[in-house]
Amino acid sequence: MPTFTIPCITVDQRSNQTSPQFAIFAAPAGEIVQWAAIRRRIETNEGTQRALNQSKRAAVKRFLDKDPRNSIPPAITVTLRVEPHQIAVVDTSHNFALITLELPDNVQDQNKPGLIIDGQHRLFGIDAYSHDCLVNVVALLNVDDLETAFQFLVINNKVTPVQPDHIRTLALDYQEGDLSQRLKTARLTLHSNLPYVGIMDTDENSPFRGVLRLLAAGEDPEQRFVPPAAIENAITIIQKKEVPELKSEDALCEFFYAIWGSLKEEEWAELWEPNSKLMTKSGIMAMTSFVTDALIARYDYAGDLDVSDPVKVREQVKLILDYQTAQFWKSEWTIKISDAVVVRTKIVESLTKIYRNMRAGNTWSEEVDLVSL
């Protein structure tokens, strides 16, 4: 029978009998996931949390892995059911207490004393980094489902984001280079006009790392051949689909990486070079549009694709690429590639014809007007 002893500070924020009592403490992530459950809205009508987004979870782990100075100060919020005998007062003058939790072996989620109402991605991301890493916790003691739902809605709808100008001010107050690098590990950027370019040029998981056309000291400009605007516009294509699971920056990056990381494998890798049609602005936008349309159709109509799970997305991308060929991008075209909308439209139409041809067992280039063979 697992037993947990939690030193805490008890807090009565309001001097009345109707508001909840809090317990404030820090506990190892690996322990919290044992005694706290998540009731997700997609699993139960009484649930409050949204489905666990694997991209957000991975982003927290990556943030902690990146730099030993990185930490996550904000507390997660949980509810905690405890009987009076489970709270032992240690020091009444400072509200110090010990909470003892005893769990049955193989306890089911519905029987756990704790319930996470905010911070599930932080918790599971920290736990993925290290079971022993401490997590700050604010626990609402012995509240009902109505209070739980209320707190969830307030916490998730009343948060004020830090304004970009505030970030810029902090950057001026500190060593810009050092701060900039640390912000990139958290997938934040100081470049307001190129919100994703700085991330994708430096992120070790990015298929475009080090090839975006940016000025970099000591590097050969010829090795930087991808126009930054291609990344911005390709991301915009995904954003316009308005998929709830892809609203966050991290989820969007992982979705984009799943597409282009798959493309960079096997025969497609040879297209990562300066004269490649695929690496042009129109090429990147058209391929992103084609693959994204196919993925979102699976998400919308089949309903069995979790677009927030990079592994699942990558599996589907590879299935799509089974009916595409790098030869299309290496062939002579009947029109000159440019940034014109008509060119991008023709590329997408060609990709669609190639997909249908290969599915039917025909020659990939059949009736593909864009290529001259």
C-alpha positions as CSV (number, residue, x, y, z in Angstrom):
1,M,0.0,0.0,0.0
2,P,1.8,3.2,-1.2
3,T,1.9,5.9,1.5
4,F,2.9,9.5,1.0
5,T,3.7,12.1,3.7
6,I,3.5,15.6,2.4
7,P,4.8,18.6,4.5
8,C,2.7,21.7,3.6
9,I,1.5,25.1,4.6
10,T,-2.3,25.3,5.0
11,V,-3.9,28.6,3.9
12,D,-7.3,30.0,4.5
13,Q,-7.3,32.8,1.9
14,R,-10.8,34.1,2.8
15,S,-12.0,34.5,6.4
16,N,-15.2,32.6,5.9
17,Q,-16.6,29.1,5.9
18,T,-17.5,28.9,2.2
19,S,-14.2,29.4,0.3
20,P,-11.8,26.4,0.1
21,Q,-8.8,25.8,2.2
22,F,-5.5,25.4,0.4
23,A,-2.4,23.4,1.1
24,I,0.8,24.6,-0.5
25,F,3.7,22.3,-1.0
26,A,6.3,20.7,-3.4
27,A,6.4,17.0,-4.2
28,P,8.2,14.8,-6.6
29,A,6.5,14.5,-9.9
30,G,6.6,10.7,-9.8
31,E,4.6,10.7,-6.5
32,I,2.0,13.2,-7.7
33,V,1.1,11.2,-10.7
34,Q,0.5,8.2,-8.4
35,W,-2.0,10.0,-6.1
36,A,-3.5,12.6,-8.6
37,A,-5.7,11.7,-11.5
38,I,-6.9,13.5,-14.6
39,R,-10.6,13.4,-15.5
40,R,-10.6,14.4,-19.2
41,R,-13.6,15.9,-20.7
42,I,-13.5,13.5,-23.7
43,E,-13.6,10.6,-21.2
44,T,-16.3,11.7,-18.7
45,N,-18.9,14.3,-18.4
46,E,-17.6,15.3,-15.0
47,G,-14.1,15.8,-16.3
48,T,-12.6,19.3,-16.6
49,Q,-9.2,18.8,-18.2
50,R,-8.6,18.7,-21.9
51,A,-7.0,15.7,-23.5
52,L,-3.2,15.4,-22.8
53,N,-1.4,17.1,-25.6
54,Q,1.8,15.1,-26.3
55,S,3.5,18.0,-27.9
56,K,3.1,20.2,-24.8
57,R,4.3,17.4,-22.6
58,A,7.4,16.9,-24.8
59,A,8.0,20.6,-24.9
60,V,8.3,20.8,-21.0
61,K,10.7,17.8,-21.0
62,R,12.8,19.4,-23.8
63,F,12.8,22.7,-21.9
64,L,14.3,21.1,-18.8
65,D,16.7,19.0,-20.8
66,K,18.1,22.0,-22.7
67,D,19.7,24.0,-19.9
68,P,20.4,23.1,-16.3
69,R,19.3,26.6,-15.3
70,N,15.8,26.1,-16.7
71,S,13.1,25.6,-14.1
72,I,9.3,25.8,-13.9
73,P,8.2,28.0,-11.0
74,P,4.4,28.1,-11.5
75,A,2.5,25.6,-9.4
76,I,0.1,23.1,-10.7
77,T,-3.4,23.2,-9.2
78,V,-5.1,20.1,-7.8
79,T,-8.0,19.2,-5.6
80,L,-7.3,16.8,-2.7
81,R,-9.7,14.7,-0.7
82,V,-8.4,14.2,2.8
83,E,-10.1,13.2,6.1
84,P,-9.4,15.3,9.3
85,H,-7.1,12.5,10.7
86,Q,-4.9,12.7,7.6
87,I,-3.8,16.3,8.4
88,A,-1.5,16.5,11.4
89,V,-0.8,20.1,12.5
90,V,2.9,20.6,13.2
91,D,3.1,24.3,14.0
92,T,-0.1,26.3,14.5
93,S,1.7,29.7,14.5
94,H,3.0,29.1,10.9
95,N,0.3,26.8,9.7
96,F,2.7,23.9,9.1
97,A,1.1,20.5,8.7
98,L,1.7,17.0,7.4
99,I,-0.7,15.4,5.0
100,T,-0.7,11.6,4.9
101,L,-2.1,9.8,1.9
102,E,-2.5,6.0,1.8
103,L,-3.4,4.5,-1.5
104,P,-4.6,0.9,-2.2
105,D,-2.4,-1.2,-4.4
106,N,-3.2,-0.7,-8.1
107,V,-5.6,2.2,-7.3
108,Q,-7.8,3.2,-10.2
109,D,-7.9,6.9,-11.3
110,Q,-11.5,7.4,-10.0
111,N,-10.4,6.4,-6.5
112,K,-7.3,8.6,-6.3
113,P,-7.5,11.4,-3.6
114,G,-6.1,14.0,-6.0
115,L,-7.4,15.5,-9.2
116,I,-5.4,17.8,-11.5
117,I,-7.3,20.8,-12.6
118,D,-4.5,22.9,-14.1
119,G,-0.9,22.1,-15.1
120,Q,-1.2,18.5,-16.4
121,H,1.3,19.1,-19.2
122,R,3.8,20.7,-16.8
123,L,3.4,17.7,-14.4
124,F,3.7,15.0,-17.0
125,G,6.5,16.9,-18.8
126,I,8.5,17.2,-15.5
127,D,7.8,13.6,-14.7
128,A,9.1,12.5,-18.2
129,Y,12.2,14.5,-17.4
130,S,12.7,13.0,-13.9
131,H,10.3,11.2,-11.5
132,D,12.3,12.9,-8.6
133,C,12.0,16.4,-9.9
134,L,10.0,18.6,-7.5
135,V,6.8,20.2,-8.6
136,N,5.2,23.2,-6.8
137,V,1.6,22.4,-5.9
138,V,-1.5,24.3,-4.7
139,A,-4.1,21.9,-3.5
140,L,-7.7,22.8,-2.8
141,L,-8.8,20.6,0.0
142,N,-12.1,18.8,-0.1
143,V,-13.9,20.8,-2.7
144,D,-16.9,19.5,-4.8
145,D,-17.1,19.0,-8.6
146,L,-18.8,22.4,-9.1
147,E,-15.9,24.2,-7.4
148,T,-13.4,22.2,-9.4
149,A,-15.1,23.1,-12.7
150,F,-15.3,26.8,-11.7
151,Q,-11.6,26.9,-10.8
152,F,-10.6,25.3,-14.0
153,L,-12.6,27.8,-16.1
154,V,-11.3,30.8,-14.1
155,I,-7.7,29.6,-14.3
156,N,-7.7,28.9,-18.0
157,N,-9.7,32.0,-19.1
158,K,-8.4,34.7,-16.9
159,V,-4.6,34.4,-17.5
160,T,-3.0,37.5,-19.0
161,P,-0.2,36.7,-21.4
162,V,3.1,38.6,-21.1
163,Q,3.1,41.4,-23.8
164,P,5.8,41.2,-26.5
165,D,7.0,44.7,-25.4
166,H,7.6,43.4,-21.9
167,I,9.8,40.6,-23.3
168,R,11.7,43.2,-25.4
169,T,12.3,45.4,-22.3
170,L,13.7,42.4,-20.4
171,A,15.9,41.6,-23.3
172,L,17.4,45.0,-23.1
173,D,18.0,44.7,-19.4
174,Y,20.0,41.5,-19.7
175,Q,22.7,40.1,-22.0
176,E,20.7,39.8,-25.2
177,G,22.6,36.8,-26.6
178,D,22.3,34.7,-23.5
179,L,18.6,35.5,-23.0
180,S,17.9,35.0,-26.6
181,Q,19.4,31.5,-26.6
182,R,17.5,30.5,-23.5
183,L,14.2,31.8,-24.9
184,K,14.7,29.7,-28.0
185,T,15.0,26.6,-25.8
186,A,11.5,27.4,-24.6
187,R,10.4,28.1,-28.2
188,L,9.9,31.8,-27.6
189,T,11.4,34.4,-29.9
190,L,12.3,38.0,-29.8
191,H,11.8,38.5,-33.6
192,S,8.3,39.8,-33.9
193,N,8.2,39.6,-37.7
194,L,9.6,36.1,-37.9
195,P,8.0,34.3,-35.0
196,Y,9.0,30.8,-36.0
197,V,12.2,31.3,-38.0
198,G,14.5,31.7,-35.0
199,I,13.1,28.5,-33.4
200,M,13.3,26.4,-36.5
201,D,16.8,27.5,-37.4
202,T,18.2,26.4,-34.0
203,D,15.9,23.7,-32.7
204,E,17.8,20.4,-32.8
205,N,14.6,18.7,-33.8
206,S,13.9,21.0,-36.8
207,P,14.4,19.6,-40.3
208,F,15.4,23.2,-41.3
209,R,18.0,23.7,-38.6
210,G,20.9,25.7,-40.0
211,V,19.6,26.1,-43.5
212,L,17.3,29.1,-43.2
213,R,18.6,32.1,-45.1
214,L,19.8,34.1,-42.1
215,L,23.0,35.9,-41.5
216,A,25.2,33.8,-39.2
217,A,28.8,34.6,-38.3
218,G,31.3,32.1,-39.5
219,E,28.9,30.2,-41.7
220,D,28.9,29.7,-45.5
221,P,25.9,31.6,-46.9
222,E,25.5,29.0,-49.6
223,Q,24.5,26.5,-46.9
224,R,21.5,28.7,-45.9
225,F,19.1,28.4,-48.8
226,V,15.6,28.2,-47.4
227,P,13.8,31.6,-47.4
228,P,12.5,32.5,-43.9
229,A,9.1,33.6,-45.4
230,A,8.5,30.0,-46.6
231,I,8.4,28.9,-42.9
232,E,6.1,31.7,-41.8
233,N,3.7,31.1,-44.7
234,A,3.7,27.4,-44.3
235,I,2.9,27.7,-40.6
236,T,0.1,30.1,-41.6
237,I,-1.4,27.4,-43.8
238,I,-1.6,25.1,-40.8
239,Q,-3.0,27.8,-38.5
240,K,-5.8,28.6,-41.0
241,K,-7.2,25.1,-40.4
242,E,-8.1,26.3,-36.9
243,V,-7.6,22.9,-35.3
244,P,-7.9,23.3,-31.5
245,E,-5.1,20.9,-30.7
246,L,-2.7,23.0,-32.8
247,K,-3.3,26.3,-31.2
248,S,-0.2,26.3,-29.1
249,E,3.2,27.1,-30.5
250,D,4.8,23.8,-29.5
251,A,2.0,21.7,-30.9
252,L,2.2,23.6,-34.2
253,C,6.0,23.2,-34.4
254,E,5.7,19.4,-33.7
255,F,3.0,19.0,-36.4
256,F,5.2,20.9,-38.9
257,Y,8.3,18.9,-37.9
258,A,6.3,15.6,-38.3
259,I,5.6,16.6,-41.9
260,W,9.0,17.8,-42.9
261,G,11.0,15.5,-40.7
262,S,9.4,12.6,-42.6
263,L,10.1,14.3,-45.9
264,K,13.8,14.6,-45.0
265,E,14.2,10.9,-44.8
266,E,15.3,8.4,-47.5
267,E,15.1,9.6,-51.1
268,W,13.7,13.0,-50.1
269,A,16.9,14.0,-48.2
270,E,18.7,14.8,-51.4
271,L,16.3,17.6,-52.1
272,W,17.7,19.6,-49.1
273,E,20.0,21.6,-51.3
274,P,20.2,25.1,-52.7
275,N,18.8,24.4,-56.2
276,S,15.9,22.2,-55.1
277,K,12.4,23.2,-56.2
278,L,11.1,21.7,-53.0
279,M,13.2,24.2,-50.9
280,T,11.7,27.2,-52.5
281,K,9.0,29.3,-50.9
282,S,6.4,27.9,-53.3
283,G,7.6,24.3,-52.9
284,I,7.5,24.4,-49.1
285,M,4.1,26.1,-49.0
286,A,2.6,23.7,-51.6
287,M,3.9,20.5,-50.0
288,T,2.8,21.8,-46.5
289,S,-0.7,22.6,-48.0
290,F,-1.0,19.2,-49.7
291,V,0.0,17.1,-46.7
292,T,-1.8,19.2,-44.2
293,D,-5.1,18.9,-46.1
294,A,-4.7,15.1,-46.2
295,L,-3.9,15.0,-42.4
296,I,-6.7,17.3,-41.4
297,A,-9.2,15.4,-43.6
298,R,-8.2,12.3,-41.6
299,Y,-8.6,14.2,-38.3
300,D,-12.0,15.7,-39.3
301,Y,-13.8,12.8,-41.0
302,A,-12.1,9.6,-39.9
303,G,-11.7,11.0,-36.4
304,D,-8.9,8.6,-35.5
305,L,-5.8,10.9,-35.9
306,D,-4.5,12.7,-32.8
307,V,-2.8,15.7,-34.5
308,S,-1.1,16.6,-31.2
309,D,0.8,13.3,-31.2
310,P,3.9,13.7,-33.4
311,V,4.4,10.0,-33.7
312,K,0.9,9.4,-35.0
313,V,1.2,12.3,-37.4
314,R,4.5,11.1,-38.7
315,E,3.0,7.6,-39.3
316,Q,0.3,9.2,-41.4
317,V,2.7,11.4,-43.3
318,K,4.8,8.4,-44.3
319,L,1.6,6.7,-45.6
320,I,0.9,9.8,-47.7
321,L,4.5,9.9,-49.0
322,D,4.2,6.3,-50.2
323,Y,2.2,7.8,-53.1
324,Q,4.6,10.6,-53.8
325,T,8.0,10.7,-55.5
326,A,11.0,13.0,-55.2
327,Q,11.4,12.6,-59.0
328,F,8.6,15.2,-59.4
329,W,10.8,17.8,-57.8
330,K,13.9,16.8,-59.8
331,S,12.0,16.9,-63.2
332,E,11.9,19.7,-65.7
333,W,8.7,21.8,-65.3
334,T,6.7,23.5,-67.9
335,I,6.5,26.7,-65.9
336,K,9.2,28.7,-64.1
337,I,8.9,28.3,-60.3
338,S,8.0,31.5,-58.5
339,D,6.1,32.9,-55.6
340,A,3.0,33.4,-57.6
341,V,-0.3,31.9,-56.3
342,V,-0.9,30.2,-59.6
343,V,2.3,28.4,-59.4
344,R,1.6,27.1,-55.9
345,T,-1.9,26.0,-57.0
346,K,-0.5,24.1,-59.9
347,I,2.0,22.3,-57.7
348,V,-0.7,21.2,-55.3
349,E,-2.8,20.0,-58.2
350,S,0.2,18.1,-59.5
351,L,0.8,16.5,-56.1
352,T,-2.9,15.4,-56.0
353,K,-2.6,13.8,-59.5
354,I,0.6,12.0,-58.5
355,Y,-1.1,10.6,-55.4
356,R,-4.0,9.3,-57.4
357,N,-1.8,7.9,-60.2
358,M,0.4,6.0,-57.7
359,R,-2.6,4.7,-55.8
360,A,-4.0,3.4,-59.0
361,G,-0.7,1.8,-60.0
362,N,-0.2,4.1,-62.9
363,T,2.9,6.0,-63.9
364,W,3.3,8.9,-61.5
365,S,3.6,11.5,-64.2
366,E,0.5,10.6,-66.1
367,E,-1.5,13.7,-66.9
368,V,0.7,15.8,-64.6
369,D,0.9,18.9,-66.9
370,L,3.5,20.6,-64.8
371,V,6.3,18.2,-65.8
372,S,7.8,17.9,-69.3
373,L,8.9,14.3,-69.8
